[in-house]
Amino acid sequence: MEELVLGVDLGTSAVKVSAVSRGGKIVAQRSFDYPLSQPKPGFSEQNPEDWVNGTTMAIVELILKDGIAVDAIKGISYSGQMHGLVLLDQNKQVLRPAILWNDTRTSQQTQEISEQMGDEFIDITRNKALEGFTLPKILWVKENEPNIFAAAQTFVTPKDYLRYRMTGRLAMEISDAAGTVMLDVAKGDWSSEIQAAFDLPVSFFPPIIQGIEAAGNISESYALFSGLDTNTQVFGGAADNAAGAIGSAILKPNMVWSSIGTSGVVLKYEDNADVDYHGQIHFFNHAIPNKYYSMGVTLAAGHSLNWFKSRFAPAEDFTDLVASAEKSTVGANGLLFTPYIVGERTPYADGDIRGSWLGIDSMHQRYDFVRSVLEGIIFSFKDIFEIYEAAGTQFDTVIASGGGAKSPLWLQIQADIFNKKVIVLENEQGPGMGAAILAAVGLGWFESVEQAAEKFASFGQVYEPMAENVAKYAQIYQIYKQMYQQTAEISHELLAYRREN
């Protein structure tokens, strides 16, 4: 009987459970969707019970429909959507719907955090307090739902709540703890300064565990519910970006991950906490013990291309649309696009900026617009690369995943704009594979996360930068860099007009 681990990828719209062998092969995979609730503008919530039920349904289907033997499942670990707030009472019952990472109700609370702690907050957490993070959500509940907050005894993030329901043991894994912006990142423990500043008792904070640390076994009650065996061991897991980096084998300081999903992520493995980006990009504890990762986010990466297709080419095949950009030139025949269509995160924390095209000419064809969107997304990633370079950080390899890894043209654009070699993952599975790796290491199948990732991940084609294109893109990027400052005031005024009218 082949031994397996389950990697549970708890996303915002669905959970995906992968059964993975010792050799890193995905034997079977099941997913289950669940709803997102938006009761008011800017609100984004979910019922934590949906995560439990969805995960259980996926596991039951793996057992019943795919024939996975229960006693073959030796370990389970997790990847989870970050920053979500689950408040629990003294009986560890959920007090209100979970407030998710993409909820933006907390602008006032982020301002309060900044006024209360200033630069000390960034020094401790290595991050600015943004609306998506967990501490502002806690303060929002404290100020707006005092009766609920009075009943709250503790809190967890989404995947840590799911793990609690499967094991009966409550803890928060360190990479998700860092994403709450209440952790002293260098010390790897909850910050007493933040607890004191916002009058949050020490008892409110769950114990912290590592990503590969044993978190208990499947409980008897969950075994009855799911069909799993109580001998199956459960491990800490990781925040989704940390898990994705592990699953994509971003495990050396010379490597950066370029991931184009709905949003875009540039993530770098960090050996230690010595580097300081002064809050310009996120810096979190990794799910790998005593390691870290930094990341910048473009809010509308793949979303910009999806938006363009839905508006201007709804009936066209996606691959054909992207490939049409080859008819254009480097620099899209002098057309520039900024992908700020839902605001921007890095390096401009500006929710009110909006996208633009500059240089529109009567000679431009639709394929020039397609190319400008592809290039604009990668220029926005280049903005993040510039922060790394300004901090003296060196790297030479970019691992591409997501939508940007499916087009040879777009991969070459990345190599040329970044002026780095770009490598594609052959078996891209991302966060779910990262979760499976953490379970495999926790079980002792491998000595380290690095050893497991080398076994589980395989690299494919390499795209080298082309010197002529590199020179052209360097010139165009200097123009692109001016666009935010040149358009911000006009963009803000237009958005204010729309809101008033």
Backbone torsions as a table, in degrees:
resi	resn	phi	psi	omega
1	MET	NA	127.6	-178.9
2	GLU	-76.0	127.5	178.4
3	GLU	-78.0	143.0	-174.9
4	LEU	-133.3	158.7	165.9
5	VAL	-122.3	155.0	174.7
6	LEU	-107.6	128.7	171.7
7	GLY	-104.6	115.7	-177.5
8	VAL	-100.7	114.0	-179.6
9	ASP	-103.8	100.3	-176.1
10	LEU	-91.1	98.7	-177.6
11	GLY	-95.4	-172.1	-178.2
12	THR	-80.4	-32.2	-177.4
13	SER	-109.8	-17.8	-177.0
14	ALA	-160.7	161.6	170.2
15	VAL	-111.4	138.9	177.6
16	LYS	-124.6	127.0	-178.9
17	VAL	-113.8	123.8	-178.2
18	SER	-113.4	130.5	173.1
19	ALA	-95.2	118.7	-171.3
20	VAL	-122.5	135.7	-179.1
21	SER	-82.7	173.3	177.5
22	ARG	-60.4	-27.8	-179.7
23	GLY	-85.0	1.1	179.0
24	GLY	87.2	12.0	179.4
25	LYS	-89.5	133.9	174.7
26	ILE	-79.9	111.3	-175.6
27	VAL	-80.3	-38.4	179.4
28	ALA	-159.7	159.2	-175.8
29	GLN	-151.0	135.6	177.5
30	ARG	-137.4	146.5	178.3
31	SER	-133.1	161.5	-179.9
32	PHE	-146.5	129.0	-179.3
33	ASP	-84.9	157.0	171.8
34	TYR	-148.0	159.1	-172.4
35	PRO	-81.0	159.9	173.3
36	LEU	-114.4	133.3	-179.2
37	SER	-106.8	132.0	177.2
38	GLN	-127.8	76.1	-171.9
39	PRO	-66.2	-24.0	177.6
40	LYS	-142.8	160.3	176.0
41	PRO	-55.4	129.2	179.9
42	GLY	88.1	-11.8	179.4
43	PHE	-87.8	142.4	176.3
44	SER	-146.6	113.8	-172.6
45	GLU	-136.0	159.4	172.9
46	GLN	-142.5	155.8	174.1
47	ASN	-87.4	115.9	-179.4
48	PRO	-55.3	-25.8	178.4
49	GLU	-63.2	-29.8	178.0
50	ASP	-64.9	-34.6	177.1
51	TRP	-64.1	-43.7	-178.3
52	VAL	-65.3	-47.8	-178.2
53	ASN	-65.2	-42.6	-179.6
54	GLY	-62.7	-44.5	178.4
55	THR	-62.8	-42.6	-178.9
56	THR	-64.6	-42.0	178.1
57	MET	-60.7	-42.4	179.8
58	ALA	-63.6	-42.6	179.7
59	ILE	-65.8	-42.9	179.0
60	VAL	-60.5	-40.8	178.7
61	GLU	-67.4	-36.6	175.8
62	LEU	-60.0	-40.3	-177.8
63	ILE	-74.4	-48.9	-172.4
64	LEU	-82.8	-41.1	-174.2
65	LYS	-92.8	-33.3	-178.8
66	ASP	-98.7	-6.2	175.5
67	GLY	72.6	24.8	176.7
68	ILE	-69.4	124.4	179.2
69	ALA	-73.3	129.7	-176.8
70	VAL	-58.3	-42.3	-177.6
71	ASP	-76.0	-5.0	173.7
72	ALA	-82.0	-19.2	-177.8
73	ILE	-81.9	101.6	-174.8
74	LYS	-89.6	-29.5	-176.7
75	GLY	-151.2	155.7	178.2
76	ILE	-135.6	138.2	171.2
77	SER	-144.2	-180.0	-163.1
78	TYR	-136.7	151.9	159.8
79	SER	-122.8	137.5	-175.5
80	GLY	-137.3	145.4	170.8
81	GLN	-52.9	135.0	-171.0
82	MET	-85.5	162.1	163.0
83	HIS	73.3	-9.4	-176.8
84	GLY	-65.6	147.2	-177.7
85	LEU	-108.2	119.1	172.6
86	VAL	-115.3	114.3	179.6
87	LEU	-96.2	133.5	-176.8
88	LEU	-122.1	145.0	178.0
89	ASP	-88.5	-169.1	-175.1
90	GLN	-65.4	-21.0	177.3
91	ASN	-98.2	11.3	-178.3
92	LYS	61.2	32.7	173.0
93	GLN	-92.7	144.2	-178.9
94	VAL	-69.4	131.7	-175.0
95	LEU	-92.5	-27.4	-178.4
96	ARG	-158.8	164.7	175.4
97	PRO	-56.1	148.4	178.4
98	ALA	-67.5	137.1	174.7
99	ILE	-93.6	124.4	-168.1
100	LEU	-93.1	171.7	-177.9
101	TRP	-59.2	-31.7	-175.2
102	ASN	-97.0	18.2	174.8
103	ASP	-85.1	132.4	-173.3
104	THR	-118.6	25.5	-176.2
105	ARG	-75.6	-8.2	-163.4
106	THR	-103.3	27.9	-179.4
107	SER	-57.9	-42.3	-179.4
108	GLN	-63.0	-39.8	-178.1
109	GLN	-69.4	-35.8	177.2
110	THR	-65.0	-36.0	176.8
111	GLN	-65.5	-41.0	179.2
112	GLU	-62.0	-41.9	179.4
113	ILE	-61.5	-45.3	180.0
114	SER	-61.9	-43.7	-179.1
115	GLU	-69.4	-34.9	-176.7
116	GLN	-73.8	-40.7	-170.8
117	MET	-120.2	-19.5	177.7
118	GLY	57.3	-137.2	-176.9
119	ASP	-69.2	-21.4	178.8
120	GLU	-59.4	-35.6	179.8
121	PHE	-61.9	-44.9	179.5
122	ILE	-67.0	-37.8	179.0
123	ASP	-61.2	-37.7	-177.3
124	ILE	-80.3	-51.0	-171.7
125	THR	-91.7	-15.3	-177.2
126	ARG	65.2	19.1	-179.6
127	ASN	-144.2	151.9	168.4
128	LYS	-78.7	152.7	177.5
129	ALA	-80.6	109.8	177.5
130	LEU	-108.6	161.0	-175.6
131	GLU	-55.4	-32.6	-175.4
132	GLY	-72.5	-19.9	-173.1
133	PHE	-76.5	170.2	-168.6
134	THR	-81.0	-40.4	-178.2
135	LEU	-56.1	-47.2	177.2
136	PRO	-57.9	-33.1	178.0
137	LYS	-66.3	-42.9	178.0
138	ILE	-60.0	-45.3	179.9
139	LEU	-65.3	-34.9	178.1
140	TRP	-62.8	-46.0	179.1
141	VAL	-63.3	-42.0	-179.8
142	LYS	-58.0	-39.6	-175.9
143	GLU	-87.1	-30.3	-172.2
144	ASN	-108.4	-20.4	179.1
145	GLU	-133.2	63.5	-172.0
146	PRO	-60.1	-32.1	179.9
147	ASN	-67.5	-40.5	177.2
148	ILE	-65.9	-43.4	-178.1
149	PHE	-65.2	-36.2	179.4
150	ALA	-62.3	-30.2	-179.6
151	ALA	-85.5	-11.5	-175.6
152	ALA	-76.3	125.6	178.5
153	GLN	-102.5	-25.4	-179.9
154	THR	-162.1	177.6	-179.8
155	PHE	-147.3	160.9	171.6
156	VAL	-147.5	169.5	172.5
157	THR	-93.5	169.6	-169.0
158	PRO	-54.6	-54.7	-175.0
159	LYS	-68.7	-25.7	178.0
160	ASP	-73.5	-30.1	173.1
161	TYR	-68.2	-43.4	178.2
162	LEU	-59.2	-43.8	179.5
163	ARG	-64.0	-38.9	176.6
164	TYR	-59.2	-43.3	-178.4
165	ARG	-67.3	-25.6	-179.1
166	MET	-88.1	-21.6	-176.1
167	THR	-118.2	-22.9	-173.4
168	GLY	79.9	4.7	-179.8
169	ARG	-116.8	126.9	-175.0
170	LEU	-96.8	128.5	176.6
171	ALA	-161.5	163.3	173.6
172	MET	-121.1	128.1	179.9
173	GLU	-75.1	147.2	-163.9
174	ILE	-66.6	-34.2	-179.6
175	SER	-70.3	-32.6	173.2
176	ASP	-74.1	-34.7	176.8
177	ALA	-61.1	-40.0	178.4
178	ALA	-62.7	-35.3	-179.0
179	GLY	-73.4	-5.9	173.9
180	THR	-79.9	-13.1	-169.5
181	VAL	52.3	43.0	170.5
182	MET	-127.1	6.7	-177.5
183	LEU	-99.6	139.6	167.2
184	ASP	-79.9	102.6	-169.6
185	VAL	-61.5	-43.4	-178.2
186	ALA	-65.5	-38.2	-179.7
187	LYS	-82.5	-22.5	-178.3
188	GLY	70.7	30.6	-179.7
189	ASP	-145.3	162.6	178.9
190	TRP	-57.3	142.8	-176.9
191	SER	-84.6	118.9	176.9
192	SER	-67.5	-29.6	178.0
193	GLU	-64.9	-42.1	179.3
194	ILE	-70.9	-39.3	176.3
195	GLN	-57.7	-44.1	-178.6
196	ALA	-70.0	-42.3	-175.8
197	ALA	-61.9	-33.6	-175.0
198	PHE	-115.4	17.1	173.4
199	ASP	53.2	51.6	178.3
200	LEU	-111.6	118.5	-174.8
201	PRO	-67.3	150.1	178.8
202	VAL	-57.0	-34.7	-178.3
203	SER	-66.3	-16.7	-179.4
204	PHE	-72.6	-20.2	-171.7
205	PHE	-97.9	124.7	-179.3
206	PRO	-71.2	159.8	175.8
207	PRO	-64.2	150.0	-178.1
208	ILE	-100.7	136.5	175.3
209	ILE	-127.0	162.9	179.1
210	GLN	-86.6	162.5	-176.9
211	GLY	-62.0	-34.5	-178.7
212	ILE	-98.9	6.5	-176.6
213	GLU	-79.7	141.8	176.3
214	ALA	-65.1	130.6	-178.1
215	ALA	-113.5	12.4	-178.6
216	GLY	117.9	-175.8	175.8
217	ASN	-111.6	166.8	173.1
218	ILE	-58.2	128.5	-177.5
219	SER	-73.7	161.7	179.5
220	GLU	-61.4	-41.2	-178.4
221	SER	-66.0	-39.6	179.9
222	TYR	-75.0	-29.3	175.3
223	ALA	-61.8	-41.5	177.2
224	LEU	-64.7	-38.7	-176.4
225	PHE	-70.3	-38.2	-168.9
226	SER	-109.6	-21.3	-173.8
227	GLY	90.5	-0.6	177.8
228	LEU	-73.7	169.3	-177.4
229	ASP	-102.0	141.5	178.7
230	THR	-69.1	-10.8	175.5
231	ASN	-79.1	-13.2	-178.9
232	THR	-71.1	126.2	-179.0
233	GLN	-87.0	146.8	-178.0
234	VAL	-120.2	139.0	-175.5
235	PHE	-123.4	163.3	-168.9
236	GLY	-53.7	-50.3	-178.7
237	GLY	91.7	-157.1	-173.4
238	ALA	-158.3	154.5	166.9
239	ALA	-62.1	151.7	-168.9
240	ASP	-57.8	-39.5	-179.0
241	ASN	-70.4	-37.0	175.7
242	ALA	-64.8	-43.2	178.9
243	ALA	-65.4	-40.6	178.6
244	GLY	-62.1	-39.9	178.5
245	ALA	-65.5	-39.8	177.9
246	ILE	-65.8	-45.7	180.0
247	GLY	-65.0	-22.8	178.0
248	SER	-99.4	9.9	176.5
249	ALA	58.6	37.2	173.4
250	ILE	-85.9	83.6	-168.0
251	LEU	-132.8	19.8	175.9
252	LYS	-136.5	147.7	-176.7
253	PRO	-63.4	-17.6	-179.8
254	ASN	-86.8	5.8	-174.7
255	MET	-115.0	141.5	175.6
256	VAL	-128.6	144.4	179.5
257	TRP	-101.9	126.4	175.2
258	SER	-112.0	104.9	-173.6
259	SER	-117.4	118.5	-179.4
260	ILE	-108.4	99.1	170.0
261	GLY	-111.0	-148.6	173.7
262	THR	-55.1	-50.5	167.5
263	SER	-96.7	174.3	178.1
264	GLY	-120.4	141.9	-178.8
265	VAL	-126.1	130.6	166.3
266	VAL	-110.9	117.6	-173.8
267	LEU	-127.2	138.1	-179.8
268	LYS	-126.2	134.1	173.5
269	TYR	-71.3	135.4	180.0
270	GLU	-123.9	128.5	-177.0
271	ASP	-71.6	-31.3	-176.9
272	ASN	-150.9	178.1	-175.8
273	ALA	-94.3	12.3	-174.6
274	ASP	-70.6	-35.0	-177.9
275	VAL	-70.0	140.9	-177.8
276	ASP	-129.8	114.3	179.4
277	TYR	-95.5	7.1	173.7
278	HIS	57.2	34.0	177.2
279	GLY	77.0	1.8	179.9
280	GLN	-68.2	-33.9	171.7
281	ILE	-130.6	160.2	-177.4
282	HIS	-69.8	145.8	177.8
283	PHE	-137.9	117.4	-173.6
284	PHE	-130.2	156.5	168.9
285	ASN	-66.8	140.8	-179.6
286	HIS	-86.0	165.4	171.6
287	ALA	-75.5	-10.9	174.5
288	ILE	-86.2	128.2	-174.8
289	PRO	-53.9	130.5	174.9
290	ASN	63.2	23.4	174.4
291	LYS	-120.7	168.5	-173.3
292	TYR	-140.6	168.6	170.4
293	TYR	-146.1	151.2	176.9
294	SER	-119.3	154.9	-178.3
295	MET	-159.0	147.0	170.9
296	GLY	-119.4	154.6	-173.5
297	VAL	-128.1	131.4	167.2
298	THR	-101.2	119.5	-170.6
299	LEU	-64.7	-38.5	-175.0
300	ALA	-124.0	73.4	177.5
301	ALA	-85.4	-86.8	175.7
302	GLY	-57.9	-30.0	178.9
303	HIS	-60.6	-35.2	178.4
304	SER	-63.0	-43.2	179.8
305	LEU	-70.4	-40.6	176.8
306	ASN	-60.9	-42.2	178.3
307	TRP	-61.5	-45.5	-179.4
308	PHE	-59.9	-46.1	-178.5
309	LYS	-63.3	-45.6	-176.2
310	SER	-64.3	-30.6	-178.3
311	ARG	-87.7	-35.8	-169.3
312	PHE	-118.4	-10.1	179.3
313	ALA	-151.3	51.9	-172.2
314	PRO	-61.6	-29.3	-175.9
315	ALA	-93.8	-5.5	-173.0
316	GLU	-86.7	145.6	175.3
317	ASP	-63.0	135.1	-175.8
318	PHE	-58.7	-45.7	-178.1
319	THR	-61.0	-41.7	179.6
320	ASP	-65.7	-39.4	179.4
321	LEU	-61.0	-48.4	-179.7
322	VAL	-63.9	-42.3	-178.8
323	ALA	-63.7	-26.4	-179.6
324	SER	-62.2	-21.2	179.8
325	ALA	-63.6	-18.6	177.1
326	GLU	-64.0	-23.3	178.2
327	LYS	-71.0	-19.0	178.9
328	SER	-86.1	-166.5	-177.8
329	THR	-123.3	169.8	169.0
330	VAL	-57.1	123.4	-176.1
331	GLY	89.0	7.8	173.9
332	ALA	50.9	43.3	179.6
333	ASN	53.1	41.9	174.6
334	GLY	80.4	23.5	-179.9
335	LEU	-112.4	127.1	-178.7
336	LEU	-118.3	139.6	179.4
337	PHE	-126.4	133.7	171.6
338	THR	-106.0	128.1	-172.7
339	PRO	-86.8	46.4	-175.3
340	TYR	-96.5	37.2	-168.3
341	ILE	-74.3	-11.5	171.9
342	VAL	-128.1	26.1	-173.0
343	GLY	93.4	-177.6	-179.8
344	GLU	-142.4	154.8	-177.8
345	ARG	-109.3	-60.3	-175.5
346	THR	-123.6	131.4	1.5
347	PRO	-90.2	4.0	-177.5
348	TYR	-107.6	103.0	177.8
349	ALA	-78.0	78.8	-171.1
350	ASP	-137.3	100.2	-179.5
351	GLY	-72.8	-13.8	-176.4
352	ASP	-103.9	-1.9	174.5
353	ILE	-71.0	149.7	176.6
354	ARG	-131.9	160.6	-174.1
355	GLY	-72.3	166.1	178.0
356	SER	-157.1	156.8	165.8
357	TRP	-109.8	136.5	173.2
358	LEU	-124.0	143.8	177.5
359	GLY	92.9	14.9	-178.7
360	ILE	-61.6	130.7	-174.3
361	ASP	-129.5	149.3	-179.7
362	SER	-63.9	-14.2	178.5
363	MET	-84.9	-14.0	-175.6
364	HIS	-66.7	141.7	175.6
365	GLN	-105.1	168.1	179.6
366	ARG	-59.7	-34.9	-179.2
367	TYR	-64.7	-25.6	174.0
368	ASP	-67.4	-39.1	178.0
369	PHE	-65.8	-40.6	176.9
370	VAL	-59.7	-48.9	-179.3
371	ARG	-61.4	-40.0	-179.1
372	SER	-64.0	-34.2	177.3
373	VAL	-68.5	-46.0	177.8
374	LEU	-57.9	-45.7	-177.6
375	GLU	-70.5	-40.0	-178.7
376	GLY	-61.7	-38.5	177.2
377	ILE	-62.0	-43.4	-178.4
378	ILE	-73.9	-32.6	172.8
379	PHE	-61.1	-36.5	178.8
380	SER	-67.5	-32.3	172.8
381	PHE	-68.2	-38.6	179.0
382	LYS	-60.4	-33.4	174.3
383	ASP	-56.1	-39.2	179.2
384	ILE	-71.0	-41.3	176.4
385	PHE	-56.7	-36.8	-178.9
386	GLU	-62.9	-35.3	177.6
387	ILE	-64.3	-43.4	177.1
388	TYR	-60.2	-46.2	-176.8
389	GLU	-66.0	-36.8	177.9
390	ALA	-64.6	-28.5	178.9
391	ALA	-85.8	2.5	179.0
392	GLY	80.1	16.1	-179.5
393	THR	-80.5	132.7	-177.6
394	GLN	-110.3	135.3	171.2
395	PHE	-157.8	155.6	-174.5
396	ASP	-131.6	-2.2	-174.8
397	THR	-131.2	132.7	177.0
398	VAL	-115.7	124.8	174.4
399	ILE	-97.3	119.0	-175.4
400	ALA	-98.4	138.5	176.0
401	SER	-145.4	173.9	-178.6
402	GLY	77.6	-158.3	-176.7
403	GLY	-58.8	-32.8	-179.1
404	GLY	-70.9	-10.5	-179.7
405	ALA	-98.1	1.8	-176.2
406	LYS	-98.2	-7.1	-178.2
407	SER	-121.1	119.1	176.6
408	PRO	-56.4	-38.3	178.4
409	LEU	-61.8	-47.3	-177.4
410	TRP	-67.2	-34.4	176.4
411	LEU	-64.9	-40.7	177.6
412	GLN	-67.5	-37.1	175.5
413	ILE	-59.9	-42.0	178.0
414	GLN	-61.4	-48.3	-179.4
415	ALA	-58.7	-40.7	-176.2
416	ASP	-74.4	-39.8	179.1
417	ILE	-72.5	-42.0	-179.8
418	PHE	-74.8	-24.7	-170.7
419	ASN	56.6	44.5	177.6
420	LYS	-138.4	156.4	172.7
421	LYS	-73.6	140.4	-177.9
422	VAL	-117.5	128.3	-176.8
423	ILE	-118.2	140.7	179.8
424	VAL	-99.8	141.2	172.1
425	LEU	-81.3	132.2	-179.3
426	GLU	-76.3	-34.6	-175.7
427	ASN	-120.6	56.2	-173.5
428	GLU	-61.1	118.5	175.5
429	GLN	-131.2	-16.4	171.0
430	GLY	62.0	-129.4	-169.7
431	PRO	-59.0	-40.6	-179.9
432	GLY	-62.9	-38.5	176.9
433	MET	-68.4	-38.1	176.4
434	GLY	-60.1	-41.0	177.3
435	ALA	-63.1	-42.8	179.1
436	ALA	-62.9	-38.7	177.8
437	ILE	-61.4	-43.2	-179.8
438	LEU	-62.8	-38.5	176.8
439	ALA	-66.7	-41.9	-179.3
440	ALA	-63.0	-39.5	177.9
441	VAL	-70.4	-42.1	178.4
442	GLY	-58.7	-35.2	179.1
443	LEU	-75.1	-13.2	-177.7
444	GLY	89.7	10.6	177.1
445	TRP	-65.7	-27.6	179.0
446	PHE	-134.5	154.1	-179.4
447	GLU	-75.6	-26.9	-176.2
448	SER	-151.1	163.3	175.3
449	VAL	-61.6	-39.3	-179.9
450	GLU	-60.1	-44.3	-179.4
451	GLN	-64.5	-41.4	179.7
452	ALA	-66.5	-42.1	-178.1
453	ALA	-64.3	-37.5	177.8
454	GLU	-63.0	-33.6	179.1
455	LYS	-76.5	-39.1	-171.5
456	PHE	-85.2	-30.5	-175.2
457	ALA	-103.7	143.5	175.5
458	SER	-132.5	132.3	-177.4
459	PHE	-89.5	147.9	-179.2
460	GLY	-111.8	-132.7	-171.8
461	GLN	-65.4	146.1	177.7
462	VAL	-109.0	131.8	176.2
463	TYR	-109.9	117.7	179.9
464	GLU	-94.2	143.4	177.4
465	PRO	-63.9	141.6	178.4
466	MET	-99.1	120.0	-168.7
467	ALA	-53.2	-42.0	-178.0
468	GLU	-64.3	-42.5	179.2
469	ASN	-69.5	-38.1	178.2
470	VAL	-56.5	-46.2	-179.0
471	ALA	-63.3	-41.5	-179.6
472	LYS	-67.1	-44.9	-178.9
473	TYR	-65.9	-33.6	177.0
474	ALA	-60.4	-39.7	179.4
475	GLN	-68.9	-45.0	-178.9
476	ILE	-66.7	-37.3	-178.9
477	TYR	-62.3	-34.3	177.6
478	GLN	-62.5	-31.9	175.8
479	ILE	-74.7	-44.6	179.6
480	TYR	-55.8	-40.7	-176.4
481	LYS	-60.4	-23.4	-178.9
482	GLN	-81.5	-15.7	-168.5
483	MET	-67.1	-36.9	-179.9
484	TYR	-60.6	-53.2	-177.9
485	GLN	-62.2	-35.8	-175.9
486	GLN	-75.1	-24.8	-175.2
487	THR	-110.3	-11.0	-171.5
488	ALA	-59.4	-49.6	-175.6
489	GLU	-63.9	-44.8	178.5
490	ILE	-62.2	-43.6	-179.3
491	SER	-61.2	-43.7	179.7
492	HIS	-64.1	-40.7	-179.7
493	GLU	-66.2	-40.7	177.9
494	LEU	-62.9	-42.1	-179.4
495	LEU	-67.3	-38.5	176.7
496	ALA	-61.8	-40.9	178.3
497	TYR	-61.5	-45.2	-180.0
498	ARG	-60.3	-40.2	-178.6
499	ARG	-68.6	-31.7	-179.1
500	GLU	-80.3	-22.8	-174.0
501	ASN	-118.3	NA	NA
